[in-house]
Amino acid sequence: MDASRSDPVYLYEVIEAVIAAAEMDLDQREEAAFREISSGNIPNFLRRFQEVLIKYDSGKGETLRGVLGVMPDYLAIGSDDDFVRMPLTPR
């Protein structure tokens, strides 16, 4: 869906998608969100991972260090111009 569009056909598609999501239970909505995310339907700005440095001191003189790659925001479904942030239930 393209946020810059306002033609009647596009608006009908948006309304249909909202109604379909509203009629789903939690498991169905999350399965639909997972399908969209796993098929690559996420904004490009979420495809760039941010590095987070971590450090753990064992208390025995040993220090472990690592780098995690994390997404900078909630997951989102859609394009850079037309997306919805989609919090999911941890499983």
C-alpha positions as a printed NumPy array, in Angstrom:
array([[  0.   ,   0.   ,   0.   ],
       [  1.25 ,   3.448,  -0.919],
       [  0.581,   6.27 ,   1.573],
       [  0.802,   8.896,  -1.177],
       [ -2.214,   7.443,  -2.996],
       [ -5.754,   8.606,  -2.282],
       [ -7.714,   7.101,  -5.177],
       [-10.924,   5.219,  -4.264],
       [ -9.584,   1.783,  -5.251],
       [ -6.543,   2.194,  -2.999],
       [ -8.65 ,   3.451,  -0.087],
       [-10.976,   0.464,  -0.52 ],
       [ -7.951,  -1.884,  -0.32 ],
       [ -6.815,  -0.18 ,   2.901],
       [-10.284,  -0.437,   4.449],
       [-10.509,  -4.124,   3.449],
       [ -7.127,  -4.837,   5.092],
       [ -8.129,  -3.051,   8.318],
       [-11.45 ,  -4.919,   8.507],
       [ -9.735,  -8.261,   7.828],
       [ -7.209,  -7.636,  10.614],
       [ -9.944,  -6.555,  13.024],
       [-11.806,  -9.813,  12.438],
       [ -8.738, -11.959,  13.237],
       [ -7.961, -13.299,  16.677],
       [ -4.511, -12.702,  18.201],
       [ -2.963, -15.894,  16.805],
       [ -4.288, -15.192,  13.303],
       [ -3.028, -11.58 ,  13.357],
       [  0.408, -12.661,  14.53 ],
       [  0.598, -15.406,  11.908],
       [ -0.34 , -12.862,   9.208],
       [  2.274, -10.411,  10.553],
       [  4.91 , -13.172,  10.626],
       [  4.133, -14.07 ,   6.992],
       [  4.553, -10.435,   5.915],
       [  7.764,  -9.901,   7.893],
       [  9.349, -13.208,   6.848],
       [  8.527, -12.481,   3.187],
       [ 10.551,  -9.255,   3.463],
       [  7.676,  -6.778,   3.682],
       [  9.41 ,  -4.396,   6.086],
       [ 10.598,  -0.812,   5.548],
       [ 14.187,  -0.41 ,   4.347],
       [ 15.094,   1.708,   7.394],
       [ 14.547,  -1.369,   9.576],
       [ 16.887,  -3.515,   7.517],
       [ 19.963,  -1.786,   8.954],
       [ 21.012,  -3.311,  12.232],
       [ 22.54 ,  -1.19 ,  14.968],
       [ 25.531,  -2.529,  16.896],
       [ 25.233,  -2.794,  20.662],
       [ 28.415,  -3.584,  22.577],
       [ 27.997,  -5.881,  25.572],
       [ 30.416,  -6.766,  28.359],
       [ 30.173,  -9.334,  31.143],
       [ 32.559,  -9.508,  34.089],
       [ 32.503, -13.016,  35.564],
       [ 33.791, -11.915,  38.955],
       [ 36.74 , -14.306,  38.517],
       [ 38.911, -11.924,  36.514],
       [ 37.407, -12.967,  33.198],
       [ 35.664, -10.405,  30.979],
       [ 33.582, -11.448,  28.006],
       [ 32.773,  -8.944,  25.282],
       [ 30.452,  -9.176,  22.337],
       [ 28.538,  -7.231,  19.74 ],
       [ 24.828,  -7.7  ,  19.104],
       [ 23.103,  -6.56 ,  15.937],
       [ 19.681,  -5.185,  16.846],
       [ 16.85 ,  -3.513,  14.988],
       [ 16.408,   0.136,  15.915],
       [ 12.641,   0.011,  16.466],
       [  9.614,  -2.261,  16.747],
       [  9.083,  -4.456,  13.747],
       [  7.081,  -2.74 ,  11.059],
       [  5.209,  -4.08 ,   8.053],
       [  5.117,  -2.175,   4.774],
       [  7.297,   0.206,   2.805],
       [  9.34 ,   3.23 ,   3.919],
       [  6.404,   5.499,   3.051],
       [  3.519,   3.323,   4.211],
       [  4.083,   1.111,   7.239],
       [  2.591,   0.108,  10.543],
       [  4.624,  -0.651,  13.661],
       [  3.669,  -4.135,  14.748],
       [  4.446,  -5.27 ,  18.287],
       [  4.25 ,  -9.047,  18.552],
       [  3.625, -11.288,  21.524],
       [  6.862, -12.959,  22.719],
       [  6.796, -16.735,  22.249]])
